Amino acid sequence: MSQHLISLSLSDNDLTDIDAALKTLEDRFAGFLVLSPEERRTILKMGDKTEAFCRQTLTVATQNTQAIPPGLDVVEAQADLLTLDKLRPRLHRLRDLMSRGEDTDMALGSDIYSFSLDAYASLKIAGKGAGLETLRQAMSVRFNRGAKAKTQATQPAG
């Protein structure tokens, strides 16, 4: 018997609402930064311990602006921290939604795959029916990779 992890039905209205919400998010995120892989690798990253240091430094710098060189923009740093504090809870919510979407995608695919394996086994037992040979050939690509690799490995090189 096939597994059945999820049963989900999305109406046209559901999909329209989801698409509209995604469009709104895409519009609002239009000004967000996209880093290159090189930039991601090389920029300074603020982890938990570093964040505590940064918050404390910003507090002290704000209280002692006369000690801060004119080239260091304390107001901009304060604005960045405020924006970060406003953005983070929303990013957590987005990550949670993305995780649920990926889990649902995986579960639906797993249910379909499980069904297909069980149905294929039943069709094999029932004998050759219409299109079964085509299905068998398609499945052989999926399941005979190891056998092919073993055969190729044992054959002498030409």
Sequence and secondary structure as in RCSB ss.txt:
>XXXX:A:sequence
MSQHLISLSLSDNDLTDIDAALKTLEDRFAGFLVLSPEERRTILKMGDKTEAFCRQTLTVATQNTQAIPPGLDVV
EAQADLLTLDKLRPRLHRLRDLMSRGEDTDMALGSDIYSFSLDAYASLKIAGKGAGLETLRQAMSVRFNRGAKAK
TQATQPAG
>XXXX:A:secstr
           HHHHHHHHHHHHHHHHHTTTS    HHHHHHS    HHHHHHHHHHHHHHHHTGGGS TTS HH
HHHHHHHHHHHHHHHHHHHHHHHHHHHHHHHHHHHHHHHHHHHHHHHHHHH   TTHHHHHHHHHHHHSHHHHHH
HHHHS   
